[in-house]
Amino acid sequence: MSTQYKKIQKNLSPSADGANSKSNMKPKASRDLLLLIMIALTMFVMALGWQTLDQIGVAMYTCLMIGMVVVYINRHGNFTDKVHRILVGVSMGTLFASVGLLGLSVYMQYFA
């Protein structure tokens, strides 16, 4: 009975070796696929609507695409901690800038 208990406990408890903890740190492939689809969709929208986009729209989609590309590079590159923090800051800054430009575009189109 005790040997079966030990086997069950061994299967349920996470192993202490570093190989398993390293594999759990990798981002899931489905998240990368979604990110790549979103980048492609953004490029597609920019290509189709280039003639109708104003300067704010072009800046908004450009910031959005740059932010998503930096996130993808940050996930797949082997960077130091300092470079990782810089890339996170750049991606967050460009994504927040695109949200701000979206707000400005909505304000200019409907309220001004």
VMD Tcl script that builds the backbone (N, CA, C; Angstrom):
set m [mol new atoms 336]
animate dup $m
set s [atomselect $m all]
$s set {name element resname resid chain x y z} {
  {N N MET 1 A 0.815 -1.188 0.000}
  {CA C MET 1 A 0.000 0.000 0.000}
  {C C MET 1 A 0.865 1.261 0.000}
  {N N SER 2 A 1.935 1.227 0.767}
  {CA C SER 2 A 2.786 2.412 0.838}
  {C C SER 2 A 3.538 2.653 -0.469}
  {N N THR 3 A 3.882 1.573 -1.176}
  {CA C THR 3 A 4.576 1.768 -2.449}
  {C C THR 3 A 3.647 2.378 -3.488}
  {N N GLN 4 A 2.371 1.982 -3.490}
  {CA C GLN 4 A 1.421 2.593 -4.405}
  {C C GLN 4 A 1.200 4.059 -4.053}
  {N N TYR 5 A 1.148 4.377 -2.762}
  {CA C TYR 5 A 0.994 5.754 -2.321}
  {C C TYR 5 A 2.179 6.608 -2.784}
  {N N LYS 6 A 3.382 6.054 -2.676}
  {CA C LYS 6 A 4.567 6.782 -3.120}
  {C C LYS 6 A 4.559 6.999 -4.617}
  {N N LYS 7 A 4.105 5.992 -5.388}
  {CA C LYS 7 A 4.017 6.151 -6.840}
  {C C LYS 7 A 3.019 7.235 -7.219}
  {N N ILE 8 A 1.878 7.230 -6.560}
  {CA C ILE 8 A 0.861 8.247 -6.836}
  {C C ILE 8 A 1.370 9.624 -6.449}
  {N N GLN 9 A 2.009 9.721 -5.303}
  {CA C GLN 9 A 2.540 11.004 -4.854}
  {C C GLN 9 A 3.638 11.494 -5.789}
  {N N LYS 10 A 4.446 10.589 -6.289}
  {CA C LYS 10 A 5.507 10.962 -7.225}
  {C C LYS 10 A 4.919 11.478 -8.532}
  {N N ASN 11 A 3.840 10.865 -9.008}
  {CA C ASN 11 A 3.198 11.305 -10.245}
  {C C ASN 11 A 2.465 12.639 -10.072}
  {N N LEU 12 A 1.909 12.877 -8.912}
  {CA C LEU 12 A 1.146 14.109 -8.694}
  {C C LEU 12 A 2.009 15.319 -8.374}
  {N N SER 13 A 3.082 15.118 -7.623}
  {CA C SER 13 A 3.919 16.250 -7.229}
  {C C SER 13 A 4.831 16.648 -8.379}
  {N N PRO 14 A 5.071 17.957 -8.536}
  {CA C PRO 14 A 5.984 18.388 -9.613}
  {C C PRO 14 A 7.411 17.985 -9.288}
  {N N SER 15 A 8.140 17.609 -10.319}
  {CA C SER 15 A 9.520 17.191 -10.123}
  {C C SER 15 A 10.395 18.395 -9.823}
  {N N ALA 16 A 11.466 18.154 -9.118}
  {CA C ALA 16 A 12.338 19.234 -8.665}
  {C C ALA 16 A 13.450 19.564 -9.651}
  {N N ASP 17 A 13.620 18.745 -10.701}
  {CA C ASP 17 A 14.723 19.034 -11.626}
  {C C ASP 17 A 14.363 20.223 -12.515}
  {N N GLY 18 A 15.380 20.897 -13.009}
  {CA C GLY 18 A 15.213 22.136 -13.761}
  {C C GLY 18 A 14.679 21.956 -15.170}
  {N N ALA 19 A 14.742 20.760 -15.717}
  {CA C ALA 19 A 14.288 20.552 -17.094}
  {C C ALA 19 A 12.786 20.760 -17.207}
  {N N ASN 20 A 12.042 20.283 -16.261}
  {CA C ASN 20 A 10.593 20.463 -16.312}
  {C C ASN 20 A 10.204 21.911 -16.055}
  {N N SER 21 A 10.900 22.574 -15.154}
  {CA C SER 21 A 10.558 23.968 -14.887}
  {C C SER 21 A 10.909 24.859 -16.073}
  {N N LYS 22 A 11.948 24.504 -16.828}
  {CA C LYS 22 A 12.309 25.263 -18.024}
  {C C LYS 22 A 11.259 25.102 -19.113}
  {N N SER 23 A 10.743 23.890 -19.267}
  {CA C SER 23 A 9.756 23.659 -20.323}
  {C C SER 23 A 8.437 24.345 -20.008}
  {N N ASN 24 A 8.128 24.542 -18.740}
  {CA C ASN 24 A 6.899 25.239 -18.372}
  {C C ASN 24 A 6.998 26.735 -18.612}
  {N N MET 25 A 8.193 27.268 -18.765}
  {CA C MET 25 A 8.377 28.704 -18.940}
  {C C MET 25 A 8.180 29.137 -20.391}
  {N N LYS 26 A 8.173 28.204 -21.334}
  {CA C LYS 26 A 8.026 28.556 -22.739}
  {C C LYS 26 A 6.596 29.012 -23.010}
  {N N PRO 27 A 6.431 30.031 -23.856}
  {CA C PRO 27 A 5.070 30.422 -24.212}
  {C C PRO 27 A 4.416 29.357 -25.078}
  {N N LYS 28 A 3.106 29.256 -24.950}
  {CA C LYS 28 A 2.387 28.256 -25.729}
  {C C LYS 28 A 2.385 28.643 -27.202}
  {N N ALA 29 A 2.414 27.631 -28.051}
  {CA C ALA 29 A 2.440 27.869 -29.495}
  {C C ALA 29 A 1.148 28.512 -29.967}
  {N N SER 30 A 0.037 28.223 -29.297}
  {CA C SER 30 A -1.239 28.805 -29.715}
  {C C SER 30 A -1.248 30.315 -29.500}
  {N N ARG 31 A -0.590 30.803 -28.461}
  {CA C ARG 31 A -0.513 32.247 -28.246}
  {C C ARG 31 A 0.325 32.913 -29.333}
  {N N ASP 32 A 1.387 32.260 -29.747}
  {CA C ASP 32 A 2.206 32.809 -30.824}
  {C C ASP 32 A 1.441 32.806 -32.133}
  {N N LEU 33 A 0.660 31.783 -32.360}
  {CA C LEU 33 A -0.144 31.723 -33.571}
  {C C LEU 33 A -1.165 32.855 -33.595}
  {N N LEU 34 A -1.797 33.104 -32.459}
  {CA C LEU 34 A -2.761 34.205 -32.379}
  {C C LEU 34 A -2.072 35.546 -32.609}
  {N N LEU 35 A -0.891 35.721 -32.056}
  {CA C LEU 35 A -0.148 36.957 -32.251}
  {C C LEU 35 A 0.245 37.139 -33.710}
  {N N LEU 36 A 0.697 36.077 -34.360}
  {CA C LEU 36 A 1.053 36.158 -35.779}
  {C C LEU 36 A -0.171 36.455 -36.639}
  {N N ILE 37 A -1.320 35.869 -36.289}
  {CA C ILE 37 A -2.554 36.157 -37.022}
  {C C ILE 37 A -2.939 37.620 -36.845}
  {N N MET 38 A -2.790 38.150 -35.643}
  {CA C MET 38 A -3.139 39.555 -35.394}
  {C C MET 38 A -2.200 40.497 -36.149}
  {N N ILE 39 A -0.923 40.162 -36.234}
  {CA C ILE 39 A 0.019 40.978 -37.005}
  {C C ILE 39 A -0.358 40.956 -38.480}
  {N N ALA 40 A -0.663 39.770 -38.993}
  {CA C ALA 40 A -1.051 39.659 -40.401}
  {C C ALA 40 A -2.353 40.389 -40.672}
  {N N LEU 41 A -3.309 40.310 -39.753}
  {CA C LEU 41 A -4.580 41.013 -39.920}
  {C C LEU 41 A -4.377 42.526 -39.908}
  {N N THR 42 A -3.499 43.007 -39.053}
  {CA C THR 42 A -3.204 44.442 -39.010}
  {C C THR 42 A -2.559 44.902 -40.314}
  {N N MET 43 A -1.625 44.112 -40.832}
  {CA C MET 43 A -1.010 44.459 -42.114}
  {C C MET 43 A -2.036 44.440 -43.239}
  {N N PHE 44 A -2.956 43.477 -43.201}
  {CA C PHE 44 A -3.999 43.375 -44.212}
  {C C PHE 44 A -4.929 44.585 -44.171}
  {N N VAL 45 A -5.329 45.002 -42.973}
  {CA C VAL 45 A -6.195 46.180 -42.830}
  {C C VAL 45 A -5.481 47.429 -43.309}
  {N N MET 46 A -4.195 47.556 -42.979}
  {CA C MET 46 A -3.442 48.723 -43.443}
  {C C MET 46 A -3.312 48.740 -44.957}
  {N N ALA 47 A -3.090 47.572 -45.559}
  {CA C ALA 47 A -2.930 47.518 -47.011}
  {C C ALA 47 A -4.244 47.831 -47.723}
  {N N LEU 48 A -5.340 47.296 -47.200}
  {CA C LEU 48 A -6.627 47.545 -47.838}
  {C C LEU 48 A -7.115 48.984 -47.653}
  {N N GLY 49 A -6.899 49.526 -46.474}
  {CA C GLY 49 A -7.442 50.844 -46.189}
  {C C GLY 49 A -6.460 51.972 -46.268}
  {N N TRP 50 A -5.338 51.772 -46.937}
  {CA C TRP 50 A -4.303 52.803 -46.976}
  {C C TRP 50 A -4.816 54.105 -47.573}
  {N N GLN 51 A -5.637 54.019 -48.606}
  {CA C GLN 51 A -6.133 55.226 -49.270}
  {C C GLN 51 A -7.142 55.975 -48.405}
  {N N THR 52 A -7.871 55.266 -47.552}
  {CA C THR 52 A -8.916 55.907 -46.754}
  {C C THR 52 A -8.457 56.297 -45.356}
  {N N LEU 53 A -7.307 55.805 -44.923}
  {CA C LEU 53 A -6.828 56.135 -43.577}
  {C C LEU 53 A -6.257 57.546 -43.542}
  {N N ASP 54 A -6.574 58.256 -42.457}
  {CA C ASP 54 A -5.945 59.557 -42.259}
  {C C ASP 54 A -4.624 59.357 -41.515}
  {N N GLN 55 A -3.964 60.455 -41.176}
  {CA C GLN 55 A -2.650 60.353 -40.530}
  {C C GLN 55 A -2.741 59.703 -39.162}
  {N N ILE 56 A -3.810 59.976 -38.432}
  {CA C ILE 56 A -3.977 59.370 -37.106}
  {C C ILE 56 A -4.177 57.858 -37.240}
  {N N GLY 57 A -4.955 57.431 -38.225}
  {CA C GLY 57 A -5.182 56.003 -38.434}
  {C C GLY 57 A -3.919 55.268 -38.831}
  {N N VAL 58 A -3.136 55.872 -39.708}
  {CA C VAL 58 A -1.871 55.255 -40.120}
  {C C VAL 58 A -0.929 55.141 -38.916}
  {N N ALA 59 A -0.858 56.193 -38.109}
  {CA C ALA 59 A 0.007 56.158 -36.924}
  {C C ALA 59 A -0.483 55.112 -35.927}
  {N N MET 60 A -1.797 55.009 -35.770}
  {CA C MET 60 A -2.361 54.043 -34.832}
  {C C MET 60 A -2.038 52.608 -35.256}
  {N N TYR 61 A -2.277 52.278 -36.518}
  {CA C TYR 61 A -1.992 50.919 -36.986}
  {C C TYR 61 A -0.491 50.630 -37.000}
  {N N THR 62 A 0.320 51.630 -37.277}
  {CA C THR 62 A 1.769 51.439 -37.250}
  {C C THR 62 A 2.248 51.158 -35.831}
  {N N CYS 63 A 1.761 51.928 -34.866}
  {CA C CYS 63 A 2.136 51.677 -33.467}
  {C C CYS 63 A 1.671 50.301 -33.010}
  {N N LEU 64 A 0.471 49.923 -33.417}
  {CA C LEU 64 A -0.053 48.614 -33.043}
  {C C LEU 64 A 0.804 47.489 -33.612}
  {N N MET 65 A 1.181 47.610 -34.878}
  {CA C MET 65 A 1.987 46.563 -35.499}
  {C C MET 65 A 3.389 46.520 -34.893}
  {N N ILE 66 A 3.993 47.664 -34.645}
  {CA C ILE 66 A 5.326 47.681 -34.029}
  {C C ILE 66 A 5.279 47.043 -32.649}
  {N N GLY 67 A 4.255 47.365 -31.874}
  {CA C GLY 67 A 4.117 46.783 -30.539}
  {C C GLY 67 A 3.984 45.276 -30.571}
  {N N MET 68 A 3.177 44.767 -31.489}
  {CA C MET 68 A 2.996 43.312 -31.572}
  {C C MET 68 A 4.256 42.615 -32.071}
  {N N VAL 69 A 4.977 43.229 -33.001}
  {CA C VAL 69 A 6.226 42.632 -33.484}
  {C C VAL 69 A 7.272 42.610 -32.372}
  {N N VAL 70 A 7.333 43.661 -31.569}
  {CA C VAL 70 A 8.288 43.690 -30.451}
  {C C VAL 70 A 7.926 42.621 -29.422}
  {N N VAL 71 A 6.634 42.406 -29.169}
  {CA C VAL 71 A 6.218 41.343 -28.248}
  {C C VAL 71 A 6.658 39.982 -28.788}
  {N N TYR 72 A 6.485 39.754 -30.085}
  {CA C TYR 72 A 6.892 38.483 -30.684}
  {C C TYR 72 A 8.407 38.294 -30.598}
  {N N ILE 73 A 9.159 39.347 -30.889}
  {CA C ILE 73 A 10.624 39.270 -30.794}
  {C C ILE 73 A 11.054 39.011 -29.359}
  {N N ASN 74 A 10.381 39.655 -28.416}
  {CA C ASN 74 A 10.717 39.495 -27.009}
  {C C ASN 74 A 10.456 38.067 -26.540}
  {N N ARG 75 A 9.419 37.436 -27.053}
  {CA C ARG 75 A 9.119 36.060 -26.651}
  {C C ARG 75 A 10.134 35.057 -27.189}
  {N N HIS 76 A 10.652 35.291 -28.386}
  {CA C HIS 76 A 11.481 34.285 -29.028}
  {C C HIS 76 A 12.969 34.585 -28.989}
  {N N GLY 77 A 13.368 35.736 -28.504}
  {CA C GLY 77 A 14.788 36.050 -28.443}
  {C C GLY 77 A 15.382 35.678 -27.107}
  {N N ASN 78 A 16.636 35.330 -27.115}
  {CA C ASN 78 A 17.361 35.059 -25.877}
  {C C ASN 78 A 18.097 36.332 -25.479}
  {N N PHE 79 A 17.410 37.180 -24.725}
  {CA C PHE 79 A 17.963 38.467 -24.345}
  {C C PHE 79 A 18.282 38.483 -22.860}
  {N N THR 80 A 19.123 39.421 -22.485}
  {CA C THR 80 A 19.414 39.603 -21.071}
  {C C THR 80 A 18.201 40.229 -20.393}
  {N N ASP 81 A 18.239 40.263 -19.079}
  {CA C ASP 81 A 17.115 40.797 -18.318}
  {C C ASP 81 A 16.914 42.288 -18.597}
  {N N LYS 82 A 18.012 43.009 -18.767}
  {CA C LYS 82 A 17.918 44.446 -19.035}
  {C C LYS 82 A 17.269 44.696 -20.408}
  {N N VAL 83 A 17.687 43.959 -21.418}
  {CA C VAL 83 A 17.107 44.112 -22.751}
  {C C VAL 83 A 15.650 43.671 -22.743}
  {N N HIS 84 A 15.343 42.621 -21.982}
  {CA C HIS 84 A 13.968 42.152 -21.855}
  {C C HIS 84 A 13.072 43.250 -21.276}
  {N N ARG 85 A 13.550 43.931 -20.240}
  {CA C ARG 85 A 12.759 45.015 -19.641}
  {C C ARG 85 A 12.581 46.172 -20.611}
  {N N ILE 86 A 13.605 46.475 -21.383}
  {CA C ILE 86 A 13.503 47.556 -22.374}
  {C C ILE 86 A 12.477 47.188 -23.444}
  {N N LEU 87 A 12.522 45.950 -23.921}
  {CA C LEU 87 A 11.562 45.517 -24.935}
  {C C LEU 87 A 10.134 45.516 -24.408}
  {N N VAL 88 A 9.951 45.126 -23.152}
  {CA C VAL 88 A 8.614 45.184 -22.553}
  {C C VAL 88 A 8.138 46.630 -22.486}
  {N N GLY 89 A 9.020 47.541 -22.110}
  {CA C GLY 89 A 8.651 48.954 -22.059}
  {C C GLY 89 A 8.303 49.518 -23.429}
  {N N VAL 90 A 9.084 49.142 -24.434}
  {CA C VAL 90 A 8.811 49.624 -25.794}
  {C C VAL 90 A 7.480 49.072 -26.288}
  {N N SER 91 A 7.240 47.793 -26.060}
  {CA C SER 91 A 5.983 47.206 -26.529}
  {C C SER 91 A 4.785 47.799 -25.804}
  {N N MET 92 A 4.888 47.984 -24.503}
  {CA C MET 92 A 3.778 48.587 -23.759}
  {C C MET 92 A 3.563 50.034 -24.182}
  {N N GLY 93 A 4.649 50.762 -24.412}
  {CA C GLY 93 A 4.523 52.152 -24.846}
  {C C GLY 93 A 3.848 52.279 -26.198}
  {N N THR 94 A 4.247 51.438 -27.143}
  {CA C THR 94 A 3.633 51.535 -28.469}
  {C C THR 94 A 2.187 51.052 -28.457}
  {N N LEU 95 A 1.880 50.036 -27.656}
  {CA C LEU 95 A 0.498 49.574 -27.577}
  {C C LEU 95 A -0.399 50.605 -26.894}
  {N N PHE 96 A 0.101 51.255 -25.849}
  {CA C PHE 96 A -0.681 52.322 -25.203}
  {C C PHE 96 A -0.817 53.530 -26.124}
  {N N ALA 97 A 0.222 53.803 -26.911}
  {CA C ALA 97 A 0.130 54.901 -27.882}
  {C C ALA 97 A -0.932 54.609 -28.931}
  {N N SER 98 A -1.040 53.355 -29.356}
  {CA C SER 98 A -2.071 53.014 -30.345}
  {C C SER 98 A -3.464 53.140 -29.742}
  {N N VAL 99 A -3.630 52.788 -28.474}
  {CA C VAL 99 A -4.931 52.967 -27.814}
  {C C VAL 99 A -5.245 54.458 -27.675}
  {N N GLY 100 A -4.246 55.265 -27.337}
  {CA C GLY 100 A -4.449 56.707 -27.251}
  {C C GLY 100 A -4.804 57.317 -28.595}
  {N N LEU 101 A -4.142 56.850 -29.646}
  {CA C LEU 101 A -4.463 57.337 -30.984}
  {C C LEU 101 A -5.853 56.885 -31.426}
  {N N LEU 102 A -6.285 55.714 -30.995}
  {CA C LEU 102 A -7.649 55.278 -31.273}
  {C C LEU 102 A -8.654 56.214 -30.603}
  {N N GLY 103 A -8.391 56.564 -29.342}
  {CA C GLY 103 A -9.261 57.510 -28.647}
  {C C GLY 103 A -9.282 58.864 -29.332}
  {N N LEU 104 A -8.132 59.332 -29.782}
  {CA C LEU 104 A -8.060 60.606 -30.493}
  {C C LEU 104 A -8.811 60.540 -31.813}
  {N N SER 105 A -8.697 59.430 -32.506}
  {CA C SER 105 A -9.399 59.271 -33.770}
  {C C SER 105 A -10.915 59.269 -33.567}
  {N N VAL 106 A -11.384 58.555 -32.538}
  {CA C VAL 106 A -12.821 58.541 -32.246}
  {C C VAL 106 A -13.291 59.936 -31.855}
  {N N TYR 107 A -12.513 60.643 -31.050}
  {CA C TYR 107 A -12.876 61.995 -30.652}
  {C C TYR 107 A -12.948 62.938 -31.863}
  {N N MET 108 A -11.953 62.863 -32.728}
  {CA C MET 108 A -11.931 63.750 -33.900}
  {C C MET 108 A -13.064 63.425 -34.882}
  {N N GLN 109 A -13.425 62.166 -34.971}
  {CA C GLN 109 A -14.445 61.775 -35.942}
  {C C GLN 109 A -15.855 62.054 -35.444}
  {N N TYR 110 A -16.133 61.855 -34.145}
  {CA C TYR 110 A -17.506 61.946 -33.668}
  {C C TYR 110 A -17.796 63.163 -32.790}
  {N N PHE 111 A -16.815 63.728 -32.134}
  {CA C PHE 111 A -17.093 64.793 -31.174}
  {C C PHE 111 A -16.537 66.141 -31.561}
  {N N ALA 112 A -15.592 66.197 -32.470}
  {CA C ALA 112 A -15.000 67.485 -32.830}
  {C C ALA 112 A -15.598 68.041 -34.106}
}
mol reanalyze $m
mol bondsrecalc $m
mol representation Tube
mol addrep $m
